């Protein structure tokens, strides 16, 4: 255990119950660091990722841009046509009942509407499709990369974070793709277009209208900065509320048994209240912003109208222009509001992209061999050749370890927690690579064996027996998908699991996640045994694989193991010596070194550590 | 509908503010509505007459109206924040309080995710309805009527055209909103599937790697993700169809108004100022009509959400204090625990797990329960603190039925260390003192010593270190020792331990046993055991088989007399190489 105490972070008094942790630290991939250059590098990675995602769709995206431009132009025609109608259409009618101009204007209007309708529809569906496709590509890429990363990475990063990357970060990007980008581009485009149109129609009047620009910019900026902060705090507070809710309900038996309800309610109310306060602050910020935009818009309209009317009556401009201005101004301020609102979406999508880029930047530290060597005919001889291993350089777990396990031998590893038993198991199954030295199977370094071949050769059963959604039969066949039902049942029978499985509502077809399909820890362990047995590996590793079994089941498994392990290389790790006793050879480990080595009976007679352990165990049985 | 109506109790505290919001909104629309008429006055007045007279007054009035509108909008939204979020927070508080009280049987049925979605997603829907839908339902109808009235007054033939355009717009918007919500649901559901697949593979990564099945899980994930893409693309297509229509209809009407209006102006039936005002006013209608479809959809959603929430809130807690329940004082409790003719089956399974069970645990005695996996040991243990109530028979402490005691005093006297040691994402201290907030440092130290869990002092921040899902992860053995310490610290009259040492290695197990012995000396204890070594804690052992106790005695007595007991708990019989 590390003695060195990290600095105590500031904790809010009312949150003292939460205790201290440095989750932010663990939340990161190695690419994500605080210093400026790392942040910059990460940004660059994020941009590069975006570029590589978009590249295959360059052509389609070009089309969407064209559609967007046409749509924008058509959409902007409306007020201009109103102006034309008033200024150019009405006078000829009054003068000589000439409707031609007005009809032309009307026709142009209809054409503009049709074009806008078609281009908008085309743009939305095209860009939406591309967006979803890009999202799929990204999902696929990140997921595949997670699969490539080593167990060491997954142990550090934890499954919760993997899920977060693949869900909430993806959602942030999806939200942007879901119309955010379209609106963003369209809003920006229409602001620019309108400014140009106004300047062309009447530069002087346009200048008055554009006076609002700097004020608007300032307001938007104020909103952006503040809302980003408030937004982050609402996310944080709601996350606390959700975690507390979920944990209280998940552990409701403990909550009730320990009369925790009143204190839970106090803490929850507190968290809920915090979240409400932040939410209210956020809503008020939006209220001020919305009111502000409205105010600026109205103010500008009033100024334009007054100055415009002044110009009309001094014959510096036409009534139609004034009408067009009033109509355009409405379209001018609405997008401004939207632009700022979308800023949050944009920001979170950006952050999410950076995080995903960080994941993709992570190098797999147990890489597939570039030129795999074939395994010779199955034997199962294992060799550790001057292997050293450490998780952190300053804490070596295995200092120079040599071991030879002849094919077919069953070796039991015994020793206190931290002696290195599990590390050896993980090296043999290549969840980790040795820091130095070579682990080899039948004379080939594990690093040179192609992944599928290695996995067929080495199988491991551990304490945690994860079952996937699906039927029990499917779970047993996980390591050998082409197994027939007969083979599956045979494996289950060999391990003593057949009886309980046939007792389930739908036997081997029982869904393990559905009601009635929930298995006890012991039953899950039996399924895991059957899974490993069916895979028929040349090397079998059992890491505390019988810890959840009750004695009758353990007895059955042990009987089965005697047959299964007879001609197979095996490494067995167990606290319970009853499991160790089936071994041909026992290694007692201490501090990553073999201190005793021999057949169990010889060690018991030898009077060393194993003999003592054995004696203790014998005592505990009576 | 009736459930939606029941929400009024949550709105009541905000009634005044909601009324104020309504008034403010009406005034804001009035101000907005007046502006086009002022513009008309400017054009038809000073501009047409070609003199500055009155222009400045009109401009000032428009300015004042504009500022007033902005202020009113701001004020309404400012108030709205407290109302909407207040209702949400209040309801969330009540949901939490209620589900915390609901019995374990309810929680077996209802998954946490289901409860959470009610406390977050459904509440959000109600919040939007309370803060937005309800108010705008009124305002939009009001705006529509007021604008149409003005349009009719300005030039009735065109006014009728505009009024009629609301009909297709409304239906379009309603059908869009419905379809959109359905599509969003489908998208959400599929996103859930993608998340499930991701979560499952992340948790089972060791198994995936150990069996080299990466390709298989990648294919599965891609399949789910592709399905999600298809659903999303379908949604996008619908969106593109409706959104472009939303733009087209008002524009068509605008074109009609322009042509008709220009002709009317030329014919002298309308002034230019009126035409401009007409067009501006007409544009103000677009949003209220479009929004109506959303409001209706939002109302529907709020209704479903209310149903789902009240579904939970209406569930009565099955395990509560009986009328006239009395306290059991810890000082008076001797801890004489008896099960008399107890029958029990889990709700909705129709299967009896305990079938008439009798058991007497004497004060101060430690009794172990043995039996094969799944025979009902854990079930039996959960009856004493009333996590479940017996179906028949009774459980007594010191001769009093546990159902006649107040829950809080019962659970003060009975403490449980569960087989699955639930730790919360809180500090070690908070986790330890779950059942005894006022525990002193000495109490904590003592309990930690008994459970051999002093390792917590070596954690980075000692007892203040956060553990659990969101904090430092502990090994199974460490978690189990903390769970044990948590039970011991309560100093209960009856201690319930569910296979408390299963995850410990032989050495630690022995240390814990030795320390625990001193605690058990003065406490009644009921211990479920799997291993012969744990039996050493007990004075006597009871064998649970087929839902009833078939034998009680000391370990050696039972080993001798009962073959079934030997099968369950003797490591001797035919263990491989035990004698080698």
Interface residues (C-beta under 8 A of the other chain):
Chain A: X1 X2 X3 X5 X6 X8 X16 X17 X18 X19 X20 X21 X23 X75 X78 X81 X82 X85 X86 X89 X90 X93 X94 X99 X102 X105 X106 X109 X110 X112 X113 X116 X117 X118 X120 X121 X122 X123 X124 X125 X128 X129 X131 X132 X133 X135 X136 X139 X140 X143 X144 X146 X147 X148 X151 X154 X158 X159 X160 X162 X163 X166 X167 X171 X174 X178 X179 X238 X241 X242 X243 X245 X246 X247 X248 X249 X250 X251 X252 X253 X254 X255 X256 X257 X258 X259 X260 X261 X263 X264 X265 X268 X269 X272 X273 X275 X276 X279 X280 X283 X284 X286 X287 X288 X290 X291 X292 X294 X295 X297 X298 X299 X301 X302 X303 X305 X306 X309 X310 X312 X313 X319 X322 X323 X326 X327 X330 X416 X417 X429 X431 X451 X452 X454 X455 X456 X458 X459 X460 X462 X463 X464 X466 X467 X468 X469 X478 X479 X481 X520 X522 X523 X531 X535 X547 X548 X550 X551 X552 X553 X555 X558 X559 X562 X575 X576 X577 X578 X581 X582 X600 X601 X604 X613 X616 X617 X618 X620 X621 X622
Chain B: X35 X39 X42 X43 X46 X47 X50 X51 X52 X55 X56 X58 X59 X62 X63 X65 X66 X67 X69 X70 X71 X73 X74 X75 X76 X77 X78 X80 X81 X82 X84 X85 X86 X88 X89 X92 X93 X96 X97 X99 X100 X101 X104 X107 X112 X115 X116 X119 X120 X191 X194 X195 X196 X198 X199 X200 X201 X202 X203 X204 X205 X206 X207 X208 X209 X210 X211 X212 X213 X214 X216 X217 X218 X221 X222 X225 X226 X228 X229 X232 X233 X236 X237 X239 X240 X241 X243 X244 X245 X247 X248 X251 X252 X254 X255 X258 X259 X261 X262 X263 X265 X266 X272 X275 X276 X279 X280 X283 X372 X373 X374 X382 X385 X387 X407 X408 X411 X412 X414 X415 X416 X418 X422 X424 X425 X426 X427 X428 X429 X430 X434 X435 X437 X455 X458 X459 X460 X461 X464 X465 X466 X467 X468 X469 X470 X471 X472 X473 X475 X476 X477 X486 X490 X502 X503 X505 X506 X507 X509 X510 X530 X531 X532 X533 X536 X556 X567 X568 X569 X570 X571 X572 X574 X575 X576 X577 X578 X580
